[in-house]
């Protein structure tokens, strides 16, 4: 059953008030704050109808009503008005994101931080899927005997590094020679093409014992393959404690336990993006989020591109009564800024992705 204009007007007013106050909305307060041009009794009847239709809920301890997941869904689908962010906000976000960036990982971290600060909610940025990207550099740097830093640089502008163990008697000169051979042999190959066999082939003729060489090659191969792992950059988790919905210890503990399982969150965002074709944003509310522990939240996500292809995702998690208009306008601007900066990274790398 579709809602008539009066019911939509009342539902919108209830949600707007609840977003602002976090308090259940009673008919008297609603009539006092809004000019509906109808009697209080009519408003009460309409609220009762909205509750019967599943758009409102009544907490046991209150005479007022709060929106249900269905009510929020109606709100974001048919009532949400998204305005452009102010020029001041745009300037502040742009400066925060673009300050001294030189690679994609740093850009995503800054974007996530800026989004958390501006929305007041949890922000997430998911690293791109990089199988089609190719290797541009591989460096293995001796930190101390037996410990090396492996740095992998990809054409998408992503830099990944990891600490690896090698035999104590390996010299810095030997390590340098092997890493240079790997880089020369694999530079320009896509991640999906690189196997342990291709890494081994790149250093044929190296003057090192097999036992020593094999360990170095395995560490290099592992670092290259791990560069394609999805990484989740999350900021602002502590901000959720400032909202009344999460002052309950059990509810807060459930939320933070879920957020700590970042592989599950990353997998969910990736899975949702692959089944959703919207070029702008997507909103999931409460029970629509298929991750246990986020049923009291809403999740707004969008994508960013490398070239003309969707590469990764950014998102915001907040209470269901989040300020949807503000979040959508800010996440859309951040998306646009990320896309602009990725184009600059791409140009700086010679136009390759």
C-alpha positions in Angstrom: 0.0 0.0 0.0 1.4 3.4 -1.0 1.2 6.3 1.4 -1.0 9.3 0.7 0.6 12.8 0.8 -0.6 13.5 4.4 0.9 10.3 5.8 4.1 11.0 3.9 4.2 14.5 5.4 3.7 13.2 8.9 6.2 10.3 8.5 8.8 12.8 7.2 8.2 15.1 10.1 8.5 12.3 12.6 11.8 11.1 11.1 13.2 14.6 10.9 12.4 15.2 14.5 13.8 11.8 15.6 17.0 12.4 13.7 17.5 15.7 15.5 16.4 14.7 19.0 16.8 10.9 19.3 13.6 11.0 21.4 10.4 9.2 20.5 8.0 11.5 18.9 4.5 12.0 20.4 1.6 13.5 18.6 1.3 16.6 20.8 5.0 17.6 20.2 4.6 16.9 16.5 1.6 19.2 16.2 3.3 21.9 18.2 6.4 21.8 15.9 4.7 21.4 12.6 1.8 23.1 10.9 -0.1 20.3 9.3 -3.4 22.2 8.9 -5.3 19.3 10.5 -6.4 18.6 14.0 -4.4 16.8 16.7 -6.8 14.0 16.6 -6.2 13.5 12.9 -2.5 13.5 13.4 -2.9 10.8 16.2 -5.0 8.7 13.8 -2.5 9.0 11.0 0.3 8.0 13.4 -1.7 5.0 14.5 -2.2 4.0 10.8 1.5 4.4 10.1 2.3 2.1 13.0 -0.2 -0.5 11.8 1.3 -0.3 8.4 4.8 -1.0 9.9 6.3 2.5 9.3 6.5 3.4 13.0 7.3 1.5 16.2 6.4 2.3 19.8 9.2 1.7 22.4 7.7 0.0 25.5 8.8 2.8 27.8 7.5 5.7 25.8 4.2 7.0 24.5 5.9 8.4 21.4 6.8 6.6 18.2 10.1 6.0 16.4 10.6 5.1 12.7 11.0 1.4 11.8 13.4 0.1 9.2 10.4 0.3 6.7 9.8 3.9 7.7 13.4 4.9 7.1 13.4 3.0 3.8 10.3 5.0 2.6 12.1 8.2 3.8 15.3 7.7 1.9 13.5 6.3 -1.2 10.9 9.0 -1.7 11.5 12.0 0.7 15.2 12.5 0.9 16.5 15.8 -0.5 20.2 16.0 -1.0 21.8 19.4 -1.4 25.3 20.2 -2.5 27.7 20.7 0.4 28.7 24.3 1.1 31.8 25.8 -0.6 33.5 26.0 2.8 32.9 22.3 3.5 34.1 21.4 0.0 37.3 23.4 0.4 38.0 21.8 3.8 37.4 18.3 2.6 39.5 18.8 -0.5 42.4 20.3 1.4 42.3 17.4 3.9 42.2 14.7 1.2 44.7 16.1 -1.3 47.3 17.4 1.1 50.7 16.0 -0.1 49.2 12.7 -1.5 51.5 10.6 -3.7 49.9 7.2 -3.8 46.4 5.6 -3.5 46.8 4.0 -0.1 47.5 7.4 1.5 44.7 9.0 -0.4 42.2 6.4 0.9 43.3 6.9 4.5 42.9 10.6 4.2 39.5 10.3 2.6 38.3 8.0 5.3 39.6 10.3 8.0 38.0 13.4 6.4 34.6 11.6 6.0 34.5 10.5 9.6 35.3 14.0 10.8 32.7 15.7 8.6 29.8 13.2 9.1 30.4 12.4 12.8 30.0 8.7 12.0 32.2 5.7 11.2 33.8 6.0 7.8 35.3 3.2 5.7 37.4 3.0 2.5 38.0 -0.3 0.8 41.2 -0.7 -1.2 40.8 -1.4 -4.9 40.7 -4.8 -6.6 44.1 -4.9 -8.3 44.5 -8.1 -10.2 44.6 -6.2 -13.5 47.2 -3.7 -12.1 50.8 -4.5 -12.9 54.0 -4.4 -11.0 56.2 -1.3 -11.4 58.7 -1.7 -8.6 59.8 -4.3 -6.0 62.4 -3.4 -3.4 63.8 -5.6 -0.7 65.6 -3.6 1.9 67.8 -5.0 4.7 66.6 -3.7 8.1 68.9 -5.9 10.2 70.4 -9.3 9.8 67.6 -11.8 9.1 64.9 -9.1 8.6 64.0 -7.3 5.4 61.3 -4.8 4.3 59.6 -5.8 1.0 58.0 -2.9 -0.8 55.7 -3.5 -3.7 54.5 -0.7 -6.0 51.7 -1.2 -8.5 50.6 0.8 -11.5 47.4 1.9 -9.8 49.5 4.0 -7.4 49.2 1.5 -4.6 52.3 0.9 -2.3 52.3 -2.1 0.0 55.0 -3.3 2.3 55.6 -6.2 4.6 58.4 -7.4 7.0 59.9 -10.7 6.0 62.4 -13.1 7.6 65.5 -14.3 5.7 68.6 -16.2 6.8 70.9 -14.2 9.1 73.9 -14.7 6.8 72.3 -13.1 3.7 74.2 -9.9 2.9 72.6 -6.6 1.8 74.4 -7.0 -1.6 73.0 -10.4 -2.2 69.5 -9.2 -1.3 69.8 -6.2 -3.6 70.9 -8.3 -6.5 68.0 -10.7 -6.2 65.4 -8.0 -5.7 66.7 -6.1 -8.7 66.5 -9.3 -10.8 62.9 -9.9 -9.7 61.9 -6.3 -10.4 63.5 -6.4 -13.9 61.9 -9.7 -14.8 58.4 -8.9 -13.6 58.0 -5.2 -14.1 55.0 -4.7 -16.4 53.3 -8.0 -15.5 49.8 -7.9 -14.0 49.3 -9.4 -10.5 47.1 -12.2 -12.0 50.0 -13.3 -14.3 52.6 -13.4 -11.5 53.1 -16.9 -10.0 55.9 -18.5 -8.0 57.2 -20.0 -11.3 57.4 -16.5 -12.9 59.2 -15.1 -9.9 61.7 -18.0 -9.9 62.2 -17.6 -13.7 63.1 -14.0 -13.2 66.3 -14.8 -11.2 67.7 -17.7 -13.2 71.4 -17.9 -12.9 71.5 -16.1 -9.6 74.7 -17.1 -7.8 73.1 -18.1 -4.5 72.4 -21.5 -2.9 69.0 -22.8 -3.7 67.9 -23.0 -0.1 68.7 -19.3 0.4 67.3 -18.2 -2.9 64.1 -20.1 -2.5 63.3 -18.4 0.7 63.9 -14.9 -0.7 61.8 -15.7 -3.8 58.9 -17.0 -1.6 58.9 -13.8 0.5 58.9 -11.7 -2.7 56.1 -13.7 -4.2 54.0 -13.6 -1.0 54.4 -9.8 -0.8 53.3 -9.4 -4.4 50.3 -11.5 -4.0 49.3 -9.9 -0.7 49.2 -6.5 -2.5 45.9 -7.6 -4.0 44.3 -8.3 -0.6 41.3 -6.1 0.2 42.3 -3.7 2.9 39.7 -1.7 4.9 40.6 1.7 6.3 38.2 2.6 9.1 38.0 5.8 11.1 35.7 7.2 13.7 34.6 4.1 15.6 34.7 5.9 18.9 32.2 8.5 17.6 29.4 6.0 17.9 29.6 6.1 21.7 28.4 9.7 21.6 25.0 8.6 20.3 22.2 7.5 22.7 21.5 4.3 20.7 24.9 3.0 21.7 25.2 4.1 25.3 23.8 0.7 26.3 26.9 -1.5 27.1 25.6 -4.7 25.4 24.6 -2.8 22.2 27.9 -1.0 22.1 29.9 -4.2 22.7 28.0 -6.0 19.9 28.7 -3.2 17.5 32.4 -3.0 18.3 32.9 -6.8 18.2 31.4 -6.7 14.6 33.6 -3.7 13.5 36.7 -5.5 14.8 36.1 -8.3 12.2 37.3 -6.1 9.4 37.6 -9.0 6.9 33.8 -9.6 7.2 33.0 -5.9 6.7 35.4 -5.7 3.7 33.9 -8.8 2.2 30.3 -7.5 2.7 31.1 -4.1 1.0 32.8 -5.9 -1.9 29.9 -8.3 -2.3 27.3 -5.6 -2.2 29.1 -3.4 -4.7 29.3 -6.3 -7.2 25.5 -6.7 -7.1 24.6 -3.0 -7.2 24.9 -1.0 -10.4 24.0 2.5 -9.1 26.7 5.1 -10.1 26.0 7.2 -7.1 25.2 5.8 -3.7 23.4 2.9 -1.9 21.7 2.9 1.5 21.2 -0.2 3.6 19.1 0.2 6.8 18.9 -2.0 9.9 17.9 -5.6 9.0 18.8 -5.0 5.3 22.5 -5.1 6.3 23.5 -8.7 6.1 26.1 -8.5 8.8 25.3 -9.7 12.3 25.8 -6.8 14.8 24.9 -3.9 12.5 21.1 -4.2 12.8 20.9 -0.9 14.8 22.8 0.9 12.0 22.5 2.3 8.6 25.2 1.9 5.9 25.7 4.3 3.1 28.2 3.3 0.4 29.5 4.5 -2.9 32.3 3.5 -5.3 35.4 5.2 -6.7 37.0 4.5 -10.1 40.4 3.9 -11.6 40.0 4.9 -15.2 36.5 4.0 -16.3 36.2 1.0 -14.0 34.8 0.7 -10.5 37.9 0.0 -8.3 36.8 0.2 -4.7 34.3 1.6 -2.1 33.9 4.2 0.5 31.1 4.1 3.1 29.6 5.5 6.3 28.1 3.6 9.2 25.9 5.4 11.6 22.8 5.0 13.7 19.6 4.4 11.7 18.5 8.0 12.5 21.6 9.4 10.8 21.3 12.6 8.9 21.0 10.9 5.5 21.0 14.1 3.5 24.2 15.3 5.0 25.9 11.9 4.7 24.9 11.4 1.0 26.1 14.9 0.0 29.4 14.5 1.8 30.1 11.0 0.6 29.3 12.0 -2.9 31.7 14.9 -2.8 34.4 12.7 -1.3 33.8 10.2 -4.1 34.2 12.9 -6.7 37.4 14.2 -5.0 38.9 10.7 -4.8 38.2 10.1 -8.5 39.9 13.4 -9.4 43.0 12.6 -7.3 43.2 9.1 -8.8 43.3 10.6 -12.2 46.2 12.8 -11.1 48.0 9.8 -9.7 47.4 7.9 -13.0 48.8 10.9 -15.0 51.8 11.0 -12.7 52.4 7.3 -13.5 52.3 8.0 -17.2 48.6 7.4 -17.7 48.7 3.7 -16.8 46.4 1.9 -14.4 
